[in-house]
Amino acid sequence: MTQATLRARVGGVVDARWFQNTVVGVIVLNGVALGLETYEHRFGVFDGYFLMAEHAFVAFFTVELALKLYARGAAFFRDPWNWFDLLVVGVALIPASEGFSVLRLLRVLRLLRLISVIPSMRKIVGALFRSVPGLGTVIGLLFVIMYTSAVLGERLFEDISPEYFGDLGTTLYTLFMLLTTENWPDVSASVIDEAPFAWVYFVVFIVISAFLVLNLIIGVIVTTMEEEFNAERWEEDQELEAHQHEAVMAQIGALTDQVARLTEQVRELSVRREPGPDRRADAPGAQ
């Protein structure tokens, strides 16, 4: 068996539906095991089993990436999602020493491999990344509104409510809470008694930031996703139209050939039926 044939067979296994489903199942099981480890005070007796399961998961993911790398060769590194998988699995291979204990916590990122394995999730995340250029302007607008409002709020309510408007950083955090519309009545109540017209500040900020600007961000994301899915459908429609066009042109070519052959046959029959000069001379009444 040649290397090309072996690589093709490995590629067929890696791209098979059952293999992808197996990878998804192992990732889910890994997530369940990581969740059970958080109950170590209850399942401390199973620490040895959790460690064995961790080694088994790491071995499986390592073999999976090795098979993909062998099957796809240099093309493996052209896909950004493969780099993500290498990083996530590579963190688990770091020795569990004292200096790398924090990095070992990053093994929970293996759950994010569901995004790279499931095509629909990968498509959504890709659309989100493609919406970043359009989001930059809207997020910049939101930052300008929040920063201006924070400076104004700090100047107005610093002495009235220092726990919410004591300095610029505290005020920005308070405005973030207002942006999410969480506990904003508590924030407004802390200043409304001494500043009766403070409701104007809160209402204007919440309407502009939470209702207008956030909806702009959602609109940009939805538009980008719609364009992403429509672009894929448009490509499929173009391919279908191209196949249909080729089929129609082939039929037209075949009909043209048939018409040409029929025309030639009709011409030959006409020549055969037309009387020659000698036959016209011998015909009755020719003299």
N, C-alpha and C positions, 0 to 999 in steps of 0.2 A: 504494500500500500504506500503510495507516494505521500509526501508531506501535504501537497495541495489537496489530495483526496481526504486525508485525515482532518485537515483544517476545515474543509467543507462539511464533513460529518459533524465535527464539533460545533460549527456554526449553526447547523440544522438543529442540534440539541439545544443550544443556547437560545435560539429564536423560537423554539417550540412553545406552544401554548401551555403545555403541562409544566414545562420548566419555569415559565414566568409565574404561573399560579403557585408553584412550590416555593419560589422566592418570596412571594407576597405572604404566603402562609407562615414561613419561617420568620419573616420580619414581625408579623403580628404576634407570634409566640414569643419572640424576643421582647416585644413590648410588654406582654403579660408578665414575663419573668422579671423584667425591670420594675414593674409596678409591685409585684409581690415582695421584692427585696426591700421596698420601703416599709414593710411590716416586719422588719427584722426582730423587733422586740417580741413578736408573736410567733414568728417562724424561725427563730434562731437555730433550732435543731436541724433545719434544712439548709444551713449555710453551705455545707459540703455539696449538696445537690445543685444549689444555685451556681456554685463555682464550676461544677462540671458542665452545667447547661451553658454557662458563659463561654467556656472553651469550645463547646460544640458549635455554638452560634458563630463564633469567630472563625473556626475552621471552615464552616460551610460558606460563609461570605468570602473568605479568602480563596477557596476553591472556585467559587462562582466567578469572581473577578479574574482569576487566572485563566479559566476557560474562555471568558469573553476576550481577554487580551490575546490569547493564542488564536482564537477564531478570527478576530478582526484585524490583528496586526497593528500597523501604524494608524489605521483608521480609528482605532479605539481612542486615541488621544485627541481626535478632532471633535469629539462630542463633549461639551462642558459637563454634562451630567455624569459622565464616566470619571472625570476629575473629582467631582463631588463625592462619588462612591469611593474612590481611592482614599480621599481625605478622611471620610467617616470611618471606613474600615481600618485605615492605617492607624488612627488614634487608638484603636483597641489593641494594636500590636505593640504599643509602647510598654516597656516594663513597668510593673506596678511598684515602683520605688517611691520614696517619700517625696522626692522632687517633682515627680510626675503625677502626684495624686489628683491634682486639679484637672489635668488633662484626661485622666481616666474617667472623670465624671462626664466628659463629653461623649462617652459611648452611648448615652441616651439619644444622641443625634442619629443613631442608626434607624430610629423610627422614621426619620425624615426621608429615608430611602424609598418609602412608599411613593413619594412624589416622583422620583426618578424611574420607578418601575411601572407605575400605572400611567398609561399614555394620556388619559383624560386630565389627571392632575398635572402632569407635565405641561400639557397645553395651556392650562389655566395660569400656571406660574409663569410660563413664557409670555403670555399676554400681559400679565402684570408687569414684568420687566420691560416690555415694549411700551407700556403706558407711562414709564418714568419720565421721558422727555416732556410729555404733555402735562404730567403732574407737577413738574418743577415750577412752572409759572404759578399754578394755583396754590401750591404749598408756600411759595415765596410770598404770595399775596396774604395768605393766612398768617405767616410769621410777622409781616409788617403790621397787620391789624392787631395781633396779640402783643407785639412789642410796644406799639403806640398806646394801646389800652393799658398795658402794665405800667408804663411810666406815668400815665395820667392817673390810674387808680392808686399808685403808690403816693403820688402827691396829694390826692384828695383824702385818702382814708388811712394814711400811715398812723396818725395819732389816735384815730377812732378804733381801729381794729388791727393792731400790730401783728396778731397771730396769722392774719390773712394777707395783710398789705404792709408788712414791716420793712421789706426791702424789695429790690427788683426781682431777685430769684424767687422769694416767697410769693410775690404777686403773680409771676409767670405760672407758678404751680397752681395758684388759686384760679387763674384764668383757664388753665387746662381743665380743672374740675368743672368750671362753668361751661367749657366747650363740650364736655360730655353730659351736661345737664344733670350731673349727680351732686346732690347736697347743695345746690345753689340757693335754696331758701335759707339754709343756715348761714351761708356767707352773706347774703343780703340782709338777713336779720341782725347780723353783728354790727351793721353800720346804719341801718334804716332809721333807728330811733334818733340818733344825733344828726343824721343827714337825710331829711325826709325826701329830698329829690334824688337820692342815690338810685332809685328804681329806674330812672332814665338811663343811667350808665349800664346797669345790668341788663335791662331789656334790649337796648341797642346792641350791646356786645353779643348777647346770646342769639339775637335774630340774625346779625350779620355773619357771625362765625359758625354757629351750630346749624342754622337753617339754610343759609345761602352758600357759604364757602364749602362746607362739608358736602353739600349736595352737588356742587361743582366737581369736587374730587370724585364722588361716586359716579357722576355722569361721564367723566373722562375715562374711568376704568371700564364702565359698561360699554362705552363707545368703542374702546380699543378691543375688548373681547368680542364684540359683535363684528368688528372689521376682521378680526383674526379668524373667526369661524366662517364668516362669509367669504373670505379669501380662499379658504380651503375648499368650500363648496364651489366657488367660481372656478378653481383649478380643475375640480372633478367635472364640472359642466363643460369646461373647455376641452378636456380630454375626451369626454363623451361626444361632443360636437365634432371633434377632429376624427374620431372613429366613424361616426355617421357620415361625415363628409367624404372620407376615404371610400366607404362602402358605396355611397351614391355615385361618386366619380368612377368607381370600378364598374358599376352597373351601366353608367352612361357610356363608358368605353366599350363594354361588351355589346351594347345595343348599336353603337356606331359601327363596330366591326360587322355585326349582322346585317345592318342596312347596306354597308359597302358590298358585302358578299351578295345580297339579294339584287342590288343594282347591277352588279357584274353579270349575274345569271340572267336577268331580264335583257341586258344588252346582247348577250350571246344568243338568247332565244330569238330576239328581233333580227339579228343578222342571219340566222338559219332560215327563218321564214321569208325573208325578203328574196324575190326571184332574181336570178342573175341575168346578164345580157342575152345569153343563148336561149334561155327559157322564154324571155320576152319576145325574141325573134320568131320562135316556133309557135307562139300562141296564136289561136285563130283570130283572124281579122287584123293581123299585124301588117299585111300588105295593103 
